[in-house]
Amino acid sequence: MENEYQTKEMKASEMKAPKSSGMKKPENMEDGAIFEKKGMFFFKWKGGECGYHSMADAELGLKKVSGNVS
């Protein structure tokens, strides 16, 4: 069984890091303030930080955790 093992050549990823939208992290950091960090969108909620790939997803996530979803 060990004789059947073969190695595989690995290549570097061709993915590129997302570009910054220029959105700044809020100074006061209140619960629900959406900010961008390293191409992802975050908001603080009750001591935690939730991250999303897009601003729209972050807004929907914020509505969900705050109980404002219908």
N, C-alpha and C positions, 0 to 999 in steps of 0.2 A: 504494500500500500504506500509506503514512504517513497518507493522508487517511482511512482506515478506522478509525484508532485512536480509541477513546472512553475517557473517564475514568469512574471508578466512585466513588460516594460511600462512604466508609469510616465505620463506626460503632465506637464503643468497645465493648470486650468486656463482656459481662454476667456473666462468671464472677467469683466472689468468692474471696479468699484463704482457704485452709483455716485452721480454728481450731486453736490450740495445745492439745495434750493436757495441758500442764503438766509434761511429763516434762523433767527437767533433764539437762544435759550432764554426764557423769561427771567427777569431778575428776582421777582417775588416768589416764584415757584408755588403758587396756590394750587390746590387740588383742581384738576381739570384743565390746566393751562397746557396746550399742545406746543411742543418744540421739536426741532430737528437736531439729530446728532448722528454723524457719519452716514448720511443718506437714508436714515430711518426716522420715523416720526413717533414721538413718545408723549405721554402725559403722566403726571403723578396723580395717584388716587389712594388716599388713606394710608400713606406711608410707603406704598409700592409704586413701581414704575412699569407702565405697560407700553410695549413697542409694536409698531406696525410698519409695513412696507410702503404704505401710501398715506397721504393726508386724509383722503376719504375714508380709509379703513380706520384710522385713528379717531376720526369724528364719530363713526358708527360705534366703535368700541367704547368711547366715552359715554355716548348715549346709553349704551347697554349697562355699563357699570353704575351709572348715575340713576338708573330706573326711569329714564325718560323715553323708553322705546314703546311704541304702541303696536 
